[in-house]
Amino acid sequence: MEKHFRQVNWLDLDMWILPGENIRAHEFHYWDSTDSGSDCLAVKPDGKRNWECIHLEENLVAGYPHLYYPSCKEFAERFVEKCRSGYRE
């Protein structure tokens, strides 16, 4: 199972991920999209392949990668706090 994980690197650092943080993820899907997102970069563990993924907005994280929250508990804590607060700007 370990070999299926990728590192997801945020390209646009904002309120979701702070500098130096990354979150692990895996993805599998039977569909394709003409717009899979471009706010993050999925990187294979060996670093030989990467691709853009995930749509990020002020209150949205959407994409094919299934995030592994224990790999970045700070992300999970911020996500839950944003949900609780009904984030508005």
N, C-alpha and C positions, 0 to 999 in steps of 0.2 A: 504494500500500500504506500509506503514512503516514497517510492519513485514517482508517484502520480502528483505529488505536491509541487507547486510552483511558488515562487516568491512574487508577491504583487507589490510593485513600487509605485507610489503615487507620483505622477508627473507634475501635478499642480498642488503643491502643499497648501493646505488650508486648514479649516477647523477639524478635519477628519483625522489627519496623520501629521505628526510633527517631524521636523528634521531628525534623521537617525532612526526613525521607526519604520518598520515594514511589517506586513502581515502575510502569513502563508495562506495558500488557497489551493484548491484543485478544481478542475472543470471537466465536465463531460456533458455532451449534449448531442442530440440527434437533429438539431435544427441549425440553420445558419442565418445570419442577419446581414443586411447591407450596412448596418450601423451598430456594431457591437460596443461602441464607446471608444473614447480616446483619452480619457483622463488618467488612466493608470497603465502601467506596463507590466505584463506577466512575463516572468523570466524563468526558464527551466533551471533546475538545480545545477546543471553542468554549465550554465551560462551561454550555451551555444545557440539557443533560440529564444526569441522574445516577440511579443506582439502587444499591440494596444488593446485595451479592454476597459470596461466599466464607464458608466455615465455618473458623474458627480454633480450635484447641485446643492443648494443650501440645506435642503432636507431630503436628499435622495442619494442613495448608493444603489445602482442597479447594473447588473451584468451577469454573464455566465459564470464567473468564478464563484465558488462556494468558499467563503472566508472561514478560516480556522481561528476563531476568536481567542483561544488560549495562547496563540503565538504573539498576540499584541493586545493584552488586556486593557491597555490604555485606550485603544480604539473602541473596544466594546463599551468601556465605561463612558466615553464621550458620546457614543451613539445612543446609549440608554438615556443619558442626561438630556440629549437633544430631544428625544421622544417625550420625555417627561415634561420638559419645559414648553412644549408646543412652539418651538423656535420660530420667531418672527424677526425680521430685520427692518 
